[in-house]
Amino acid sequence: MQPFHGSGRTALGMALLLLTAGPAGPYGKYPFAETAIALCWLLVYWLIARCDRGPTGIRGFLSGVTSGWAVFIREGSAVGLPAVFTYVRLRAPRGTPRGRALGA
């Protein structure tokens, strides 16, 4: 099997096909920050929802890192942090040390 060696003409043709047949043109106009922040918040809530016994372990750590990354991208996204804290508090099992620390 020979490796694929594309040419510049093939790459240009594929790029034009993507621009005309797909939504890459209109979506390419959006700034990076909004889509990255939306992806970060979606990942935060997904990671917390996947935790079985409260947001502990690697999923809890990654949800904290991802929410910090959203704030790092744009400081105004810190407005979403109270909602994350409320969601974490609601997801904590009652009667556990983590649940008591969070007031549950």
C-alpha positions, 0 to 999 in steps of 0.5 A, spaced: 500 500 500 502 506 498 501 512 502 497 518 499 500 524 496 496 529 495 497 535 491 495 542 492 490 542 487 487 536 490 487 540 497 484 546 494 478 542 490 477 539 497 477 546 501 472 549 495 467 543 496 467 544 503 466 551 503 460 550 498 457 544 500 457 545 508 456 550 513 464 552 514 463 558 511 458 562 515 460 558 521 467 560 520 465 568 521 464 566 529 469 568 534 473 563 537 471 565 544 464 564 544 464 556 541 470 555 546 466 557 552 460 553 550 464 547 549 467 548 556 461 549 560 457 543 556 463 539 558 463 541 565 456 539 566 457 533 562 463 531 567 459 533 573 453 529 571 457 523 569 459 522 577 456 517 581 458 519 588 458 527 587 464 530 583 470 527 586 476 523 582 478 525 575 471 527 573 471 532 578 478 535 577 477 535 570 470 539 571 474 544 575 479 545 570 474 546 564 470 551 568 477 555 569 479 554 562 472 558 560 474 563 565 481 564 562 478 564 555 473 570 557 473 573 564 465 575 563 464 567 563 465 567 571 458 569 571 456 561 570 460 559 576 455 560 581 450 555 577 456 550 577 456 550 584 449 550 585 449 544 580 455 540 584 451 542 591 445 538 588 449 532 585 452 531 592 449 525 596 446 527 602 449 524 609 456 524 605 462 528 608 462 532 601 455 533 602 455 536 609 461 540 606 457 543 601 451 544 606 447 538 603 
